[in-house]
Amino acid sequence: MNGPHDVGGADGFGPVVREGSGEPWHLRIHAIAVAGMLSAGYGTPEFRHAIERIPPARYLASSYYERWMTATASLLVERGVVTSEEVGDAFPLAGPVRAPRLPEPGSDVTEPRFTVGDGVRVRNTHPFGHTRCPRYVRGRRGTIVRYDGPCNFDDVEAHSDGKRLEPLYCVRFEASELWGDASEGGTVNVDLFESYLEAT
Amino acid sequence: MSKHHEELTGPAARAAALEALMKEKGLVTDEFIDAVVETYSEKVGPRNGARVVAKAWVDAAYLERLLANGKDAIAELGFEGPEGDVVAVCNTDDVHNVVVCTLCSCYPWTVLGLPPAWYKSPEYRARMVREPLTLLAEMGCDVPDDVEVRVWDSSAEKRYLVVPQRPDGTDGLDEDKLADVVTRDSMIGVARL
């Protein structure tokens, strides 16, 4: 989804502040989030998607572990493990899932279509569901620099009870291809699944 | 908002409320929470990554294995766990590598521990892909003009570990002493040694 999490290339955020250590509740929420996944049966992709579904203004105003807390509470309510009454009104929850639930994860794709050195273009897609394809590379041309083999395809797992494999590549983009005249040079290297890509 | 009200509605209070609810439902125990807290506050951290880098500096065959299969080479030193499928990228005289996760906060936990708050901030995630030289300079990391910056956006299965260049004047140091030289920030790529 084109959510508030997909911030690569956005302006206006200001300096990176290197503050001190975290608070004691941070690691406890880390543990609670893991326990939620184990007990309610959702995986990392669905958890990440719940974070992405936090309304944009709240997402940006929340700290990292506040987002984990919101995602965990939301998924536990959505899965019927707890009720929204039990969670209480004071607890903000994520927005609804807009992508359809997949009845089947589909068949594994294990034969790679591309090889290292191939030129590719990222498809200009805008799914409502979970994706690991950032907006700033969509429609852009790059070169495959590494093939990582068939890997679990997050986009499917987030919306299905099953999983399927898909070839995963690292694609190198010239910074000028991404940012035009504003580029500072060099390259940006992004790990992308095969179905995000088309041949050039 | 009064201080009392803030205590009732702030994130720490909500965290405590969620923890209490999950315990009541039998979804989590104190033992489980304590084990996770102990793991990430005491057992894993950037010292693991520093040992990997130090070994790669002194042992060319290990460096080769690290570059070929990061996960297996790191496991040789006993470091395994979630977010552990690591690709090592080496800084050279010509290339400086820096790591970001624009979509969330992917990070090589087994070698660096949990990421610092700034790594997870929208500021860092938004800017590192678009203005890496400006942001690196702001963070105190000056990259020479003739060095190419390679940004790695860890968006899927792989996590990245930067192998910084071994600094001058470290010839006489053994592996343990070399590991003391390696900083967390140099393994993310926001510092040079």
Chai-1 contact restraints between the chains, C-beta under 6 A:
chainA,res_idxA,chainB,res_idxB,connection_type,confidence,min_distance_angstrom,max_distance_angstrom,comment,restraint_id
A,H5,B,L103,contact,1.0,0.0,6.0,A-B,restraint_1
A,V7,B,P122,contact,1.0,0.0,6.0,A-B,restraint_2
A,V7,B,R125,contact,1.0,0.0,6.0,A-B,restraint_3
A,V7,B,A126,contact,1.0,0.0,6.0,A-B,restraint_4
A,G8,B,T102,contact,1.0,0.0,6.0,A-B,restraint_5
A,G8,B,V129,contact,1.0,0.0,6.0,A-B,restraint_6
A,G9,B,V129,contact,1.0,0.0,6.0,A-B,restraint_7
A,G9,B,R130,contact,1.0,0.0,6.0,A-B,restraint_8
A,A10,B,A126,contact,1.0,0.0,6.0,A-B,restraint_9
A,F13,B,P122,contact,1.0,0.0,6.0,A-B,restraint_10
A,F13,B,E123,contact,1.0,0.0,6.0,A-B,restraint_11
A,F13,B,A126,contact,1.0,0.0,6.0,A-B,restraint_12
A,V16,B,W118,contact,1.0,0.0,6.0,A-B,restraint_13
A,V16,B,E123,contact,1.0,0.0,6.0,A-B,restraint_14
A,V16,B,Y124,contact,1.0,0.0,6.0,A-B,restraint_15
A,R18,B,W118,contact,1.0,0.0,6.0,A-B,restraint_16
A,W25,B,A12,contact,1.0,0.0,6.0,A-B,restraint_17
A,W25,B,A15,contact,1.0,0.0,6.0,A-B,restraint_18
A,L27,B,V37,contact,1.0,0.0,6.0,A-B,restraint_19
A,L27,B,Y40,contact,1.0,0.0,6.0,A-B,restraint_20
A,R28,B,I33,contact,1.0,0.0,6.0,A-B,restraint_21
A,I29,B,A15,contact,1.0,0.0,6.0,A-B,restraint_22
A,A31,B,I33,contact,1.0,0.0,6.0,A-B,restraint_23
A,A31,B,V36,contact,1.0,0.0,6.0,A-B,restraint_24
A,I32,B,E19,contact,1.0,0.0,6.0,A-B,restraint_25
A,I32,B,M22,contact,1.0,0.0,6.0,A-B,restraint_26
A,I32,B,V28,contact,1.0,0.0,6.0,A-B,restraint_27
A,A35,B,L27,contact,1.0,0.0,6.0,A-B,restraint_28
A,A35,B,V28,contact,1.0,0.0,6.0,A-B,restraint_29
A,A35,B,F32,contact,1.0,0.0,6.0,A-B,restraint_30
A,S39,B,L27,contact,1.0,0.0,6.0,A-B,restraint_31
A,R48,B,C104,contact,1.0,0.0,6.0,A-B,restraint_32
A,Y64,B,K120,contact,1.0,0.0,6.0,A-B,restraint_33
A,E66,B,P11,contact,1.0,0.0,6.0,A-B,restraint_34
A,M69,B,A15,contact,1.0,0.0,6.0,A-B,restraint_35
A,M69,B,L18,contact,1.0,0.0,6.0,A-B,restraint_36
A,A73,B,L18,contact,1.0,0.0,6.0,A-B,restraint_37
A,E86,B,L21,contact,1.0,0.0,6.0,A-B,restraint_38
A,A90,B,T9,contact,1.0,0.0,6.0,A-B,restraint_39
A,R132,B,S155,contact,1.0,0.0,6.0,A-B,restraint_40
A,R132,B,A156,contact,1.0,0.0,6.0,A-B,restraint_41
A,P134,B,T102,contact,1.0,0.0,6.0,A-B,restraint_42
A,P134,B,L103,contact,1.0,0.0,6.0,A-B,restraint_43
A,C151,B,E157,contact,1.0,0.0,6.0,A-B,restraint_44
A,L168,B,A156,contact,1.0,0.0,6.0,A-B,restraint_45
A,L168,B,E157,contact,1.0,0.0,6.0,A-B,restraint_46
A,W179,B,R130,contact,1.0,0.0,6.0,A-B,restraint_47
A,E184,B,E131,contact,1.0,0.0,6.0,A-B,restraint_48
A,E184,B,L133,contact,1.0,0.0,6.0,A-B,restraint_49
A,G186,B,E148,contact,1.0,0.0,6.0,A-B,restraint_50
A,G186,B,V149,contact,1.0,0.0,6.0,A-B,restraint_51
A,T187,B,R150,contact,1.0,0.0,6.0,A-B,restraint_52
A,V188,B,V129,contact,1.0,0.0,6.0,A-B,restraint_53
A,V188,B,V151,contact,1.0,0.0,6.0,A-B,restraint_54
A,N189,B,W152,contact,1.0,0.0,6.0,A-B,restraint_55
A,V190,B,D153,contact,1.0,0.0,6.0,A-B,restraint_56
A,V190,B,S155,contact,1.0,0.0,6.0,A-B,restraint_57
A,D191,B,S155,contact,1.0,0.0,6.0,A-B,restraint_58
A,D191,B,A156,contact,1.0,0.0,6.0,A-B,restraint_59
A,D191,B,K158,contact,1.0,0.0,6.0,A-B,restraint_60
